[in-house]
Amino acid sequence: MIQTSSDSPHKSPMNALRHGLTSSVHVPEDKIYQVDRLRQELIRTHQPQSADERDCISELALARWKMLETDRQMDLRIQAESEQAGMIFDRKMLDQFEIDEKLWHSHPHFRRDLLGQTYRGAALFEQLWSEILGALDSKIQRVSLTQARTMALMVGSSSKIHELSQDGLWLFSRFLKMETKPAQTILQWAQFSNTILVVGDTDFINEHFLSAANPATCHKELKQRATKEHAFWMLRKRDLEMEYATQRKQFVAMSMGTGLGDLKLANDARLALRYQITAQNRADKLTRRLDGLKRHRNLLEYRATKAEEREARRLELQSRDESAAYAMMSDAQTDENELMNHELEEAFEGLAAMMAQNASEINKTQPDESKEVATAVQNKVVDQPVEVEGRLKDRIERMMKGRSRSEVARIKKQVKALRRGSEMAASV
């Protein structure tokens, strides 16, 4: 898993690839571009919307590259094992063919059909008949003694002069009729047969080998027989070739992972298969995880929407509560200001009334009264405002007690205004 660094989250996946210490998958330096290309393709396909999805895509790119790498290694191993298994099958079939061919030469009557049932045997017969047709179509229009002996073997007859079958007699009678020196050819044939001609063999030869028709007819008959045999074995070869390819393919398929008899190769094959399965399971697991994260997007969006709605309702309620509290504070402040103003007005009205009463008493005093009476009245007029002013000051101080500076300043301002209004009323 790629470890994401806090300082460069967008570059950390590539850092993990370049510095394999932070990655559980070792990526060669020349293969990093492949992982990055897979990562970009996954980003374009899935459009990640969260950090978890981006991390999952980075891990999935590594897992996909590992899976492709194990698949490539497995393909190379399978290809090599397939080639080796094919070579082993071909070698095995060739060895069996060589054994069958030797047995065919020694026992043609019993082994011709067994050899002809194999692909290589049919191919051999097709090739030999093709060569005989070529010799009959040549300028000399004759076959050699070796080819004549081979024809006898291919029709299931012995090639020895004293062991010929009916088909062998038919072939050699026409072959000798076409020879320019039949007596010399017969001697060579006897040598090849490991036998010696004795008295009476001449009559046998003249009866069976030299009593055929003219050479032209013999040539025509041999060519027709060779053409027929060649066509037969060509068709047999085509059919057996398909069967041979099927058997070879089955052998190769069954040999995969077995090491072809080599214990070390078998262990390496099992280990490679385990790596391949592990990489595949890892990639599948990350793919399912990414699909789950993508399906989780709707739930996250729903939760985010609900959280925003709850926050909006909370802010609205908070705003309402603050507005109501502010209104209550304003009403309370207004009521308090009105009460305070009312109290101040009452105090100043009382002060003004008292001052007016004192002034009227002074005006009612007679000029002929004694000096003592005038002095007493004057003292009363002078002392009473001072006493009233002290009471008012105490009352105002009590009102301002426990209030803020702004409220104290406002009260003082109101007191000054009321004082000026009282003085103006008293002067009038």
C-alpha positions as CSV (number, residue, x, y, z in Angstrom):
1,M,0.0,0.0,0.0
2,I,1.3,3.4,-0.9
3,Q,2.0,5.6,2.1
4,T,0.7,9.2,1.6
5,S,3.0,11.9,2.9
6,S,1.5,15.0,4.6
7,D,3.5,17.6,2.7
8,S,2.8,16.4,-0.9
9,P,-0.3,14.2,-1.1
10,H,-0.6,14.4,-4.8
11,K,2.9,13.3,-5.5
12,S,3.2,10.6,-2.9
13,P,1.9,7.7,-5.1
14,M,4.7,8.3,-7.7
15,N,7.2,8.8,-4.8
16,A,6.2,5.5,-3.5
17,L,6.7,3.9,-6.9
18,R,10.2,5.5,-7.3
19,H,11.3,4.8,-3.8
20,G,10.1,1.2,-3.3
21,L,10.5,1.3,0.5
22,T,7.0,2.8,0.9
23,S,5.4,0.3,-1.5
24,S,4.6,-3.3,-1.0
25,V,5.0,-3.9,-4.8
26,H,8.4,-3.4,-6.3
27,V,8.2,-1.6,-9.6
28,P,11.3,-1.4,-11.8
29,E,12.3,2.1,-12.8
30,D,11.6,1.5,-16.5
31,K,8.0,0.2,-15.7
32,I,6.8,3.2,-13.5
33,Y,5.2,4.9,-16.6
34,Q,3.0,1.8,-17.0
35,V,1.7,2.1,-13.5
36,D,1.1,5.9,-13.9
37,R,-0.7,5.3,-17.2
38,L,-3.0,2.7,-15.4
39,R,-3.6,5.2,-12.6
40,Q,-4.6,8.0,-15.0
41,E,-6.9,5.7,-16.8
42,L,-8.6,4.7,-13.6
43,I,-8.9,8.4,-12.6
44,R,-10.6,9.2,-15.9
45,T,-12.9,6.2,-15.5
46,H,-14.0,6.5,-11.9
47,Q,-13.5,10.3,-11.2
48,P,-12.6,10.0,-7.5
49,Q,-14.2,12.5,-5.2
50,S,-12.6,11.7,-1.9
51,A,-9.1,10.9,-0.4
52,D,-10.1,7.3,0.2
53,E,-11.1,6.8,-3.5
54,R,-7.8,8.4,-4.7
55,D,-5.8,6.1,-2.4
56,C,-7.8,3.1,-3.5
57,I,-7.1,4.0,-7.2
58,S,-3.4,4.3,-6.5
59,E,-3.4,0.8,-4.9
60,L,-5.6,-0.6,-7.7
61,A,-3.1,0.7,-10.3
62,L,-0.3,-1.1,-8.6
63,A,-2.4,-4.3,-8.3
64,R,-3.4,-4.1,-11.9
65,W,0.2,-3.7,-13.0
66,K,1.3,-6.6,-10.8
67,M,-1.5,-8.7,-12.3
68,L,-0.5,-7.8,-15.8
69,E,3.1,-8.5,-15.0
70,T,2.3,-11.9,-13.5
71,D,0.1,-12.7,-16.5
72,R,2.9,-11.7,-18.9
73,Q,5.4,-13.9,-17.0
74,M,2.9,-16.7,-16.9
75,D,2.3,-16.4,-20.7
76,L,6.0,-16.5,-21.3
77,R,6.3,-19.6,-19.1
78,I,3.3,-21.2,-20.8
79,Q,4.7,-20.4,-24.2
80,A,8.1,-21.9,-23.3
81,E,6.5,-25.0,-21.7
82,S,4.2,-25.3,-24.7
83,E,7.1,-25.3,-27.1
84,Q,9.0,-27.8,-25.0
85,A,5.9,-30.0,-24.6
86,G,5.3,-29.9,-28.3
87,M,8.9,-30.9,-29.0
88,I,8.6,-33.7,-26.5
89,F,5.4,-34.9,-28.2
90,D,6.9,-34.7,-31.7
91,R,10.0,-36.5,-30.5
92,K,7.9,-39.2,-28.9
93,M,5.8,-39.6,-32.1
94,L,9.0,-39.7,-34.2
95,D,10.5,-42.4,-32.0
96,Q,7.4,-44.5,-32.3
97,F,7.3,-43.9,-36.1
98,E,10.9,-45.0,-36.5
99,I,10.1,-48.2,-34.6
100,D,7.0,-48.8,-36.7
101,E,9.0,-48.1,-39.9
102,K,11.5,-50.7,-39.0
103,L,8.8,-53.2,-38.2
104,W,7.1,-52.4,-41.5
105,H,10.3,-53.2,-43.4
106,S,10.6,-56.6,-41.7
107,H,6.9,-57.5,-41.6
108,P,5.1,-55.5,-44.2
109,H,2.0,-57.7,-44.3
110,F,1.2,-57.0,-40.6
111,R,2.8,-53.6,-40.0
112,R,1.8,-51.7,-43.2
113,D,-1.7,-50.9,-41.9
114,L,-0.5,-50.0,-38.4
115,L,2.1,-47.6,-39.8
116,G,-0.5,-46.2,-42.2
117,Q,-2.8,-45.3,-39.3
118,T,-0.3,-42.7,-38.0
119,Y,0.2,-39.2,-39.4
120,R,3.9,-39.7,-40.1
121,G,3.3,-43.1,-41.7
122,A,0.6,-41.7,-44.0
123,A,2.9,-38.8,-44.8
124,L,5.7,-41.2,-45.6
125,F,3.5,-43.3,-48.0
126,E,2.2,-40.2,-49.7
127,Q,5.7,-38.9,-50.2
128,L,7.0,-42.3,-51.6
129,W,4.1,-42.7,-54.0
130,S,4.6,-39.1,-55.1
131,E,8.3,-39.9,-55.9
132,I,7.2,-43.0,-57.9
133,L,4.8,-40.9,-59.9
134,G,7.5,-38.4,-60.6
135,A,9.8,-41.2,-61.8
136,L,7.1,-42.5,-64.1
137,D,6.5,-39.1,-65.5
138,S,10.2,-38.4,-66.1
139,K,12.0,-38.7,-69.4
140,I,13.0,-42.3,-68.8
141,Q,9.5,-43.2,-67.5
142,R,10.9,-46.0,-65.3
143,V,11.3,-46.6,-61.6
144,S,14.4,-47.9,-59.9
145,L,14.8,-51.3,-58.3
146,T,14.7,-49.7,-54.9
147,Q,11.4,-47.9,-55.7
148,A,10.0,-51.2,-57.0
149,R,10.9,-52.9,-53.7
150,T,9.3,-50.0,-51.8
151,M,6.1,-50.3,-53.9
152,A,5.9,-53.9,-52.9
153,L,6.3,-53.0,-49.2
154,M,3.6,-50.3,-49.5
155,V,1.0,-52.7,-50.9
156,G,1.7,-55.1,-48.0
157,S,4.1,-57.5,-49.7
158,S,7.6,-58.5,-48.9
159,S,10.2,-57.1,-51.2
160,K,12.2,-60.3,-51.3
161,I,12.0,-62.2,-54.6
162,H,10.9,-65.5,-53.0
163,E,8.3,-63.9,-50.5
164,L,6.2,-61.8,-52.9
165,S,2.4,-61.7,-52.5
166,Q,0.0,-61.4,-55.4
167,D,0.2,-57.6,-55.4
168,G,3.9,-57.9,-55.3
169,L,4.0,-60.2,-58.2
170,W,1.7,-57.8,-60.2
171,L,4.0,-54.9,-59.5
172,F,7.3,-56.6,-60.2
173,S,6.1,-58.2,-63.4
174,R,5.3,-54.8,-64.9
175,F,8.5,-53.3,-63.4
176,L,10.7,-56.0,-65.1
177,K,8.8,-55.7,-68.3
178,M,9.8,-52.0,-68.5
179,E,13.5,-52.7,-67.7
180,T,16.0,-52.6,-70.6
181,K,18.1,-55.4,-68.9
182,P,15.7,-57.5,-66.9
183,A,18.1,-60.4,-66.3
184,Q,20.6,-58.1,-64.7
185,T,17.9,-56.4,-62.6
186,I,16.7,-59.8,-61.5
187,L,20.2,-60.7,-60.2
188,Q,20.4,-57.5,-58.3
189,W,17.0,-58.2,-56.9
190,A,18.1,-61.6,-55.7
191,Q,21.1,-60.1,-54.0
192,F,18.9,-57.6,-52.2
193,S,16.7,-60.6,-51.2
194,N,19.7,-62.5,-49.7
195,T,18.9,-65.5,-51.9
196,I,20.5,-67.4,-54.8
197,L,18.6,-68.3,-58.0
198,V,18.6,-72.0,-58.6
199,V,17.5,-74.3,-61.4
200,G,13.8,-73.8,-62.1
201,D,13.8,-70.2,-61.1
202,T,14.1,-69.1,-64.7
203,D,10.9,-70.8,-65.6
204,F,9.2,-69.2,-62.6
205,I,10.5,-65.8,-63.6
206,N,9.5,-66.1,-67.3
207,E,6.0,-67.3,-66.2
208,H,5.3,-64.6,-63.6
209,F,7.5,-61.6,-64.4
210,L,8.2,-61.6,-68.1
211,S,4.8,-62.7,-69.4
212,A,3.2,-59.3,-68.9
213,A,2.0,-57.1,-71.7
214,N,4.2,-54.6,-73.6
215,P,6.1,-51.9,-71.7
216,A,3.8,-49.1,-72.7
217,T,0.8,-50.9,-71.1
218,C,2.9,-51.8,-68.1
219,H,3.8,-48.1,-67.7
220,K,0.2,-47.1,-67.9
221,E,-1.0,-49.6,-65.4
222,L,1.8,-48.8,-62.9
223,K,1.0,-45.1,-63.2
224,Q,-2.7,-45.6,-62.6
225,R,-1.9,-47.7,-59.6
226,A,0.6,-45.2,-58.2
227,T,-1.9,-42.3,-58.9
228,K,-4.7,-44.2,-57.0
229,E,-2.4,-45.0,-54.1
230,H,-1.1,-41.5,-53.9
231,A,-4.6,-40.0,-53.8
232,F,-5.6,-42.4,-51.1
233,W,-2.6,-41.6,-48.8
234,M,-2.9,-37.9,-49.4
235,L,-6.5,-38.0,-48.1
236,R,-5.4,-40.2,-45.2
237,K,-2.6,-37.8,-44.4
238,R,-4.9,-34.8,-44.3
239,D,-7.3,-36.6,-41.9
240,L,-4.5,-37.9,-39.7
241,E,-2.9,-34.4,-39.6
242,M,-5.9,-32.9,-37.9
243,E,-5.9,-35.8,-35.5
244,Y,-2.2,-35.4,-34.8
245,A,-2.6,-31.7,-34.1
246,T,-5.5,-32.4,-31.7
247,Q,-3.4,-35.0,-29.8
248,R,-0.5,-32.7,-29.7
249,K,-2.6,-29.9,-28.3
250,Q,-4.1,-32.1,-25.7
251,F,-0.7,-33.3,-24.7
252,V,0.6,-29.7,-24.4
253,A,-2.5,-28.7,-22.3
254,M,-2.1,-31.7,-19.9
255,S,1.6,-30.9,-19.5
256,M,1.1,-27.4,-18.3
257,G,2.2,-26.9,-14.8
258,T,3.6,-30.4,-14.5
259,G,7.2,-29.3,-15.2
260,L,7.4,-32.0,-17.9
261,G,8.9,-34.5,-15.4
262,D,11.3,-31.9,-13.9
263,L,10.6,-31.4,-10.1
264,K,12.2,-27.9,-10.1
265,L,10.1,-26.8,-13.1
266,A,7.0,-28.2,-11.5
267,N,7.7,-26.2,-8.3
268,D,8.4,-23.0,-10.3
269,A,5.1,-23.5,-12.2
270,R,3.1,-23.9,-9.0
271,L,4.7,-20.8,-7.5
272,A,4.0,-18.7,-10.6
273,L,0.4,-19.8,-10.5
274,R,0.1,-18.9,-6.9
275,Y,1.5,-15.4,-7.6
276,Q,-0.9,-15.0,-10.5
277,I,-3.9,-16.0,-8.3
278,T,-2.8,-13.7,-5.5
279,A,-2.4,-10.7,-7.8
280,Q,-5.8,-11.4,-9.4
281,N,-7.5,-11.6,-6.0
282,R,-5.8,-8.4,-4.8
283,A,-7.0,-6.5,-7.9
284,D,-10.5,-7.9,-7.6
285,K,-10.7,-6.9,-3.9
286,L,-9.6,-3.3,-4.6
287,T,-12.1,-3.1,-7.5
288,R,-14.9,-4.1,-5.1
289,R,-13.7,-1.7,-2.5
290,L,-13.6,1.2,-5.1
291,D,-17.1,0.3,-6.2
292,G,-18.3,0.3,-2.6
293,L,-16.7,3.8,-2.1
294,K,-18.5,5.0,-5.2
295,R,-21.8,3.6,-4.0
296,H,-21.1,5.3,-0.7
297,R,-21.0,8.7,-2.4
298,N,-24.8,9.2,-2.3
299,L,-24.9,8.4,1.4
300,L,-22.1,10.9,2.0
301,E,-23.9,13.6,0.0
302,Y,-27.1,12.9,1.8
303,R,-25.4,13.2,5.2
304,A,-23.6,16.4,4.1
305,T,-26.9,17.9,2.9
306,K,-28.6,17.0,6.2
307,A,-25.7,18.4,8.2
308,E,-26.0,21.7,6.2
309,E,-29.7,21.8,6.8
310,R,-29.2,21.3,10.6
311,E,-26.6,24.0,10.7
312,A,-28.8,26.4,8.8
313,R,-31.7,25.7,11.3
314,R,-29.3,26.1,14.2
315,L,-28.1,29.5,12.9
316,E,-31.7,30.6,12.2
317,L,-32.8,29.7,15.7
318,Q,-29.7,31.4,17.2
319,S,-30.4,34.5,15.1
320,R,-34.0,34.5,16.3
321,D,-33.0,34.0,20.0
322,E,-30.4,36.8,19.7
323,S,-33.0,39.1,18.0
324,A,-35.6,38.3,20.8
325,A,-33.0,38.9,23.5
326,Y,-31.9,42.2,21.9
327,A,-35.5,43.3,21.7
328,M,-36.1,42.4,25.3
329,M,-33.0,44.2,26.3
330,S,-34.0,47.2,24.3
331,D,-37.5,47.2,25.9
332,A,-36.0,46.8,29.3
333,Q,-33.6,49.6,28.7
334,T,-36.4,51.8,27.3
335,D,-38.5,51.1,30.3
336,E,-35.6,51.8,32.7
337,N,-34.8,55.0,30.9
338,E,-38.4,56.2,31.1
339,L,-38.6,55.3,34.8
340,M,-35.3,57.1,35.4
341,N,-36.4,60.1,33.5
342,H,-39.7,60.1,35.4
343,E,-37.8,60.0,38.7
344,L,-35.5,62.8,37.6
345,E,-38.4,64.9,36.5
346,E,-40.2,64.3,39.8
347,A,-37.0,65.3,41.7
348,F,-36.5,68.4,39.6
349,E,-40.2,69.3,39.8
350,G,-40.0,69.0,43.6
351,L,-36.8,71.2,43.6
352,A,-38.4,73.7,41.4
353,A,-41.6,73.9,43.5
354,M,-39.6,74.3,46.6
355,M,-37.6,77.1,45.1
356,A,-40.7,78.8,43.8
357,Q,-42.4,78.5,47.3
358,N,-39.3,80.1,48.9
359,A,-39.3,82.9,46.4
360,S,-43.0,83.7,47.0
361,E,-42.4,83.8,50.8
362,I,-39.6,86.3,50.2
363,N,-41.9,88.5,48.1
364,K,-44.7,88.4,50.7
365,T,-42.4,89.7,53.5
366,Q,-43.1,93.4,54.5
367,P,-40.4,96.0,54.2
368,D,-41.1,97.2,57.7
369,E,-40.4,94.0,59.4
370,S,-37.6,93.7,61.7
371,K,-34.2,92.9,60.5
372,E,-34.2,89.6,62.4
373,V,-37.2,88.3,60.5
374,A,-35.7,89.2,57.2
375,T,-32.5,87.5,58.1
376,A,-34.3,84.3,59.1
377,V,-36.3,84.2,56.0
378,Q,-33.3,84.7,53.9
379,N,-31.4,82.0,55.7
380,K,-34.4,79.7,55.1
381,V,-34.5,80.4,51.4
382,V,-30.8,79.9,51.1
383,D,-30.5,76.7,53.2
384,Q,-33.5,74.8,51.8
385,P,-32.2,74.6,48.2
386,V,-28.9,73.4,49.5
387,E,-30.6,70.6,51.4
388,V,-32.8,69.7,48.3
389,E,-29.7,69.7,46.1
390,G,-28.0,67.2,48.4
391,R,-31.0,64.9,48.4
392,L,-31.1,65.1,44.6
393,K,-27.4,64.3,44.3
394,D,-27.7,61.3,46.6
395,R,-30.7,60.0,44.6
396,I,-28.8,60.4,41.3
397,E,-25.8,58.6,42.7
398,R,-28.0,55.7,43.8
399,M,-29.5,55.6,40.3
400,M,-26.0,55.4,38.7
401,K,-24.7,52.8,41.0
402,G,-23.8,49.5,39.2
403,R,-24.3,50.9,35.7
404,S,-21.8,51.1,32.8
405,R,-19.8,54.1,31.8
406,S,-22.0,54.9,28.8
407,E,-25.2,54.7,30.9
408,V,-23.6,56.9,33.6
409,A,-22.6,59.5,31.0
410,R,-26.1,59.4,29.5
411,I,-27.7,59.9,33.0
412,K,-25.4,62.9,33.7
413,K,-26.3,64.3,30.3
414,Q,-30.0,64.0,31.1
415,V,-29.5,65.5,34.6
416,K,-27.8,68.5,33.1
417,A,-30.6,68.9,30.6
418,L,-33.3,68.7,33.3
419,R,-31.3,71.1,35.5
420,R,-31.2,73.7,32.7
421,G,-34.9,73.3,32.1
422,S,-35.7,73.8,35.7
423,E,-33.5,76.9,36.0
424,M,-35.2,78.4,32.9
425,A,-38.7,77.7,34.4
426,A,-37.7,79.2,37.7
427,S,-36.4,82.4,36.1
428,V,-39.7,82.8,34.2
